[in-house]
Amino acid sequence: MQELDKAVFEANVSIQANFVEIQLTWGARKVTRKSENHLWVG
């Protein structure tokens, strides 16, 4: 039973890590897009 809990816990951790990574990637993409727009306007 403990092994199963450990496996579930590890799966949740990796899912959360992936989610954070995706959010960071999208955030960075938004920032770069904003600065690109400023370059075009400027």
C-alpha positions in Angstrom: 0.0 0.0 0.0 2.8 2.4 0.8 4.4 1.7 -2.6 1.2 2.7 -4.3 1.0 5.9 -2.3 4.6 6.7 -3.2 3.9 6.2 -6.9 0.8 8.4 -6.9 2.8 11.1 -5.0 5.6 11.0 -7.5 3.1 11.2 -10.4 1.5 14.2 -8.9 4.8 15.9 -8.4 5.8 15.4 -12.0 2.4 16.6 -13.2 2.8 19.8 -11.2 6.3 20.3 -12.4 5.1 20.0 -16.0 2.3 22.4 -15.3 4.6 25.0 -13.8 7.0 24.6 -16.8 4.1 25.1 -19.2 3.0 28.2 -17.4 6.5 29.6 -17.4 6.9 28.9 -21.1 3.6 30.7 -21.9 4.5 33.6 -19.6 7.8 34.0 -21.4 6.1 33.8 -24.8 3.7 36.6 -23.8 6.5 38.8 -22.6 8.5 38.3 -25.8 5.5 39.0 -27.9 4.9 42.2 -25.9 8.4 43.4 -26.5 8.2 42.5 -30.2 5.1 44.7 -30.4 6.9 47.6 -28.8 9.7 47.2 -31.3 7.3 47.3 -34.2 5.4 50.3 -32.8 8.5 52.2 -31.7 
